[in-house]
């Protein structure tokens, strides 16, 4: 079965949420199918990294992302009913690349996120999948209390526009994928088309990593996330924890250290913003399972978010206890105080970090339960099974 696979970023290396998802879906789609990947690339390194995907796909078509032109195009979105993302990813070169790929008569089109849907939503006679993943409009609305000035107005308008697009586009696709039941509950109130929950899995490097939990740093508190150009939920969580929660922990446990791990657009800038007393920014690390396993606890104090947090799944799979807010557990559904620890106020968060650092028995119980829960519920092979089902249904109609 021929599959046209559309992404806005090259799905490799899988070091951030969207790439992690598209990379693993691509691998599953490639099983017994001919996949043609069509994607934007923003840098030479990203273009080179696409070569790693040749062993999975039959063909790769890469389209340059003109960053300066894209940013200029965003200004046109201010007076448009369409979101800024649509303007940012608008490209005549991409349109031509998709049109050329369609001449090979794919049976299925996989489209990652609404920003790429504009290239295929009008096409008929091909089974189309729209992978929205998270409801971006929900996260943007939740972020408004923490934004200021013109940015607050911009993101308020963007949330309204994206909410409309998220409800409008699915009617033109045979099925729409969302990452969790929580997203689906919000979504299906207004969308009547086929909506399927397709959660992320956990990579094999995390499930098979040989843990040496006796060697972890007993006072190490870790946060993991990607830090882009704009103020996002990860950066907000780090600043919130560093300024309002960490000082309360240090009052009780003076030797505590806060480690921030994750890729960023400008690592030196992030280092300057984040580092301070008992806080270090490690940035990109080549062995992520090893880095996460060095921590006594992974914290995820999100004040706004949507979907499923991969950082939490990865830590749980490694047997590292996680403390997060209700937003962090949304979409995961782990049992509080059994598989995960939930804290929504700064006082409660600090208190629970101290407890988990001091209580080895509780830490061990949470670790074991969390690992069992994640390995049972979150598997990438559900995507392979879904493509197999689609293939079977399509050939029945022939």
Secondary structure, DSSP 4 states (H G I P E B T S, - for coil): -EEEEEESS---S--SHHHHHHHHHHHHHTTTSEEEEEEEE-SHHHHHHGGGGTTT-SEEEEEE--HHHHHHHHHGGGGSSS-HHHHHT--HHHHHHHHHHHTT--SEEEEESHHHHTTTTT--SSEEEEEEES-HHHHHHHHGGG--HHHHHHHHHHHHHHHHHHHHHGGGSSEEEES-HHHHHHHTTT--S-EEE------HHHHS----GGGS-TTEEEEE--B-SS--HHHHHHHHIIIIIHHHHHHH-TT-EEEEE--BS-HHHHHHHH-BTTEEEEE--S-HHHHHHT-SEEEE--SS--S--HHHHHHHHTT--EEE-HHHHTTT-PPBTTTBEE--SHHHHHHHHHHHHH-HHHHHHHHHHHHHHHHHH--THHHHHHHHHHHHHHHHH-
